[in-house]
């Protein structure tokens, strides 16, 4: 399943790149914010040893693409 997801992402990025190449005007707005934190603890006394772990994370991603115009079918002159 991961391979299919990775292939889909690659196909999507290639399609976006092709549209950027063909458009006369492109506006791209991207936001990425990846945060994470974690902690690990050990407590020992004469009766027991206690281990603890915690983690949290946040991921924000926004991608906005605006394509205007295009040169589909236009060939350059020599």
C-alpha positions as a Markdown table, in Angstrom:
| # | Residue | x | y | z |
|---|---|---|---|---|
| 1 | Unk | 0.0 | 0.0 | 0.0 |
| 2 | Unk | 2.8 | 2.4 | 0.8 |
| 3 | Unk | 4.4 | 1.8 | -2.6 |
| 4 | Unk | 1.1 | 2.7 | -4.4 |
| 5 | Unk | 0.8 | 5.9 | -2.3 |
| 6 | Unk | 4.4 | 6.9 | -3.1 |
| 7 | Unk | 3.8 | 6.2 | -6.8 |
| 8 | Unk | 0.6 | 8.3 | -6.7 |
| 9 | Unk | 2.5 | 11.2 | -5.1 |
| 10 | Unk | 5.1 | 11.1 | -7.7 |
| 11 | Unk | 2.5 | 11.0 | -10.5 |
| 12 | Unk | 0.8 | 14.0 | -8.9 |
| 13 | Unk | 4.0 | 16.0 | -8.6 |
| 14 | Unk | 4.9 | 15.2 | -12.3 |
| 15 | Unk | 1.4 | 16.4 | -13.4 |
| 16 | Unk | 1.8 | 19.6 | -11.4 |
| 17 | Unk | 5.3 | 20.2 | -12.9 |
| 18 | Unk | 3.8 | 19.7 | -16.4 |
| 19 | Unk | 1.0 | 22.2 | -15.8 |
| 20 | Unk | 3.6 | 24.7 | -14.4 |
| 21 | Unk | 5.7 | 24.3 | -17.5 |
| 22 | Unk | 2.6 | 24.8 | -19.8 |
| 23 | Unk | 1.0 | 27.7 | -18.0 |
| 24 | Unk | 1.7 | 31.3 | -18.8 |
| 25 | Unk | 1.2 | 32.4 | -15.2 |
| 26 | Unk | 1.5 | 30.3 | -12.0 |
| 27 | Unk | 0.8 | 31.2 | -8.4 |
| 28 | Unk | 2.0 | 28.8 | -5.8 |
| 29 | Unk | 1.3 | 29.1 | -2.0 |
| 30 | Unk | 2.6 | 26.5 | 0.3 |
| 31 | Unk | 2.7 | 26.2 | 4.1 |
| 32 | Unk | 4.5 | 23.4 | 6.0 |
| 33 | Unk | 4.8 | 23.2 | 9.8 |
| 34 | Unk | 5.9 | 20.0 | 11.3 |
| 35 | Unk | 6.3 | 19.9 | 15.1 |
| 36 | Unk | 6.9 | 17.0 | 17.5 |
| 37 | Unk | 8.0 | 16.4 | 21.0 |
| 38 | Unk | 8.6 | 13.4 | 23.2 |
| 39 | Unk | 9.8 | 12.4 | 26.6 |
| 40 | Unk | 11.1 | 9.3 | 28.2 |
| 41 | Unk | 11.4 | 8.6 | 31.9 |
| 42 | Unk | 12.6 | 6.0 | 34.2 |
| 43 | Unk | 11.9 | 5.8 | 37.9 |
| 44 | Unk | 13.4 | 3.2 | 40.2 |
| 45 | Unk | 12.9 | 2.5 | 43.9 |
| 46 | Unk | 13.4 | -0.5 | 46.1 |
| 47 | Unk | 10.1 | -2.1 | 45.1 |
| 48 | Unk | 9.8 | -1.5 | 41.3 |
| 49 | Unk | 11.3 | 0.1 | 38.2 |
| 50 | Unk | 8.8 | 2.2 | 36.2 |
| 51 | Unk | 9.3 | 3.2 | 32.6 |
| 52 | Unk | 7.3 | 5.9 | 30.9 |
| 53 | Unk | 7.1 | 7.4 | 27.4 |
| 54 | Unk | 5.0 | 10.0 | 25.7 |
| 55 | Unk | 5.0 | 11.7 | 22.3 |
| 56 | Unk | 2.9 | 14.2 | 20.4 |
| 57 | Unk | 3.1 | 15.7 | 17.0 |
| 58 | Unk | 1.4 | 18.2 | 14.7 |
| 59 | Unk | 1.6 | 18.5 | 11.0 |
| 60 | Unk | 0.1 | 21.4 | 9.0 |
| 61 | Unk | 0.3 | 21.4 | 5.2 |
| 62 | Unk | -1.5 | 23.6 | 2.7 |
| 63 | Unk | -0.7 | 23.7 | -1.0 |
| 64 | Unk | -2.6 | 26.1 | -3.3 |
| 65 | Unk | -1.8 | 26.2 | -7.1 |
| 66 | Unk | -3.4 | 28.6 | -9.5 |
| 67 | Unk | -2.6 | 28.1 | -13.2 |
| 68 | Unk | -3.6 | 30.7 | -15.8 |
| 69 | Unk | -3.3 | 30.5 | -19.5 |
| 70 | Unk | -1.3 | 27.9 | -21.3 |
| 71 | Unk | 0.7 | 27.2 | -24.4 |
| 72 | Unk | -0.9 | 23.9 | -25.4 |
| 73 | Unk | -0.3 | 23.4 | -29.1 |
| 74 | Unk | 1.9 | 26.4 | -29.5 |
| 75 | Unk | 5.2 | 25.7 | -31.2 |
| 76 | Unk | 8.2 | 27.9 | -31.2 |
| 77 | Unk | 9.6 | 29.4 | -34.3 |
| 78 | Unk | 13.1 | 28.6 | -35.5 |
